[in-house]
Protein backbone atom coordinates (compact mmCIF):
# COMPACT_ATOMS: atom_id res chain seq x y z
CA UNK A 1 0.00 0.00 0.00
CA UNK A 2 1.27 3.45 -0.89
CA UNK A 3 0.06 6.79 0.42
CA UNK A 4 -0.99 9.39 -2.11
CA UNK A 5 -1.87 12.71 -0.52
CA UNK A 6 -2.57 16.33 -1.28
CA UNK A 7 -0.41 18.61 0.88
CA UNK A 8 -1.27 22.19 1.84
CA UNK A 9 1.31 24.11 3.86
CA UNK A 10 0.26 27.05 6.03
CA UNK A 11 1.80 29.73 3.79
CA UNK A 12 0.70 33.35 3.77
CA UNK A 13 -0.98 32.86 0.38
CA UNK A 14 -2.92 29.82 1.61
CA UNK A 15 -3.95 31.65 4.81
CA UNK A 16 -5.16 34.63 2.78
CA UNK A 17 -7.20 32.43 0.44
CA UNK A 18 -8.81 30.60 3.35
CA UNK A 19 -9.47 33.68 5.50
CA UNK A 20 -11.12 35.68 2.71
CA UNK A 21 -13.05 32.68 1.40
CA UNK A 22 -11.10 32.42 -1.84
CA UNK A 23 -12.40 30.03 -4.45
CA UNK A 24 -11.47 26.35 -4.44
CA UNK A 25 -9.75 26.92 -7.79
CA UNK A 26 -7.53 29.63 -6.28
CA UNK A 27 -6.59 27.35 -3.39
CA UNK A 28 -5.87 24.44 -5.77
CA UNK A 29 -3.64 26.75 -7.85
CA UNK A 30 -1.79 27.81 -4.69
CA UNK A 31 -1.14 24.16 -3.84
CA UNK A 32 -0.10 23.33 -7.42
CA UNK A 33 2.35 26.26 -7.51
CA UNK A 34 3.60 25.78 -3.93
CA UNK A 35 6.19 23.08 -4.57
CA UNK A 36 8.87 25.31 -3.06
CA UNK A 37 7.04 25.05 0.27
CA UNK A 38 6.47 21.30 -0.02
CA UNK A 39 2.90 21.55 -1.28
CA UNK A 40 1.52 19.27 -3.94
CA UNK A 41 -1.82 18.36 -5.44
CA UNK A 42 -3.26 14.88 -5.39
CA UNK A 43 -2.59 14.66 -9.15
CA UNK A 44 1.06 15.72 -8.75
CA UNK A 45 1.51 13.14 -6.00
CA UNK A 46 -0.11 10.41 -8.09
CA UNK A 47 2.05 11.26 -11.12
CA UNK A 48 5.21 11.18 -8.99
CA UNK A 49 4.19 7.76 -7.65
CA UNK A 50 3.47 6.41 -11.14
CA UNK A 51 6.78 7.68 -12.51
CA UNK A 52 8.68 6.21 -9.56
CA UNK A 53 7.27 2.79 -10.48
CA UNK A 54 7.74 3.15 -14.26
CA UNK A 55 10.34 0.86 -15.86
CA UNK A 56 11.63 3.79 -17.98
CA UNK A 57 10.82 6.95 -15.97
CA UNK A 58 12.51 9.48 -18.27
CA UNK A 59 10.78 8.08 -21.33
CA UNK A 60 7.50 8.05 -19.40
CA UNK A 61 7.97 11.72 -18.51
CA UNK A 62 8.55 12.56 -22.17
CA UNK A 63 5.51 10.55 -23.28
CA UNK A 64 3.41 12.42 -20.71
CA UNK A 65 4.63 15.74 -22.12
CA UNK A 66 6.64 16.63 -19.00
CA UNK A 67 10.02 18.29 -18.87
CA UNK A 68 13.01 16.40 -17.55
CA UNK A 69 13.83 17.02 -13.88
CA UNK A 70 16.05 20.05 -13.27
CA UNK A 71 19.73 19.24 -13.52
CA UNK A 72 19.20 16.11 -15.62
CA UNK A 73 21.03 15.97 -18.93
CA UNK A 74 21.04 13.12 -21.40
Secondary structure by P-SEA (a helix, b strand, c coil): cbbbbbbbcccaaaaaaaaacccaaaaaaaaaaccccccccaaaaaaaaaaaacccaaaaaaaacccccccccc
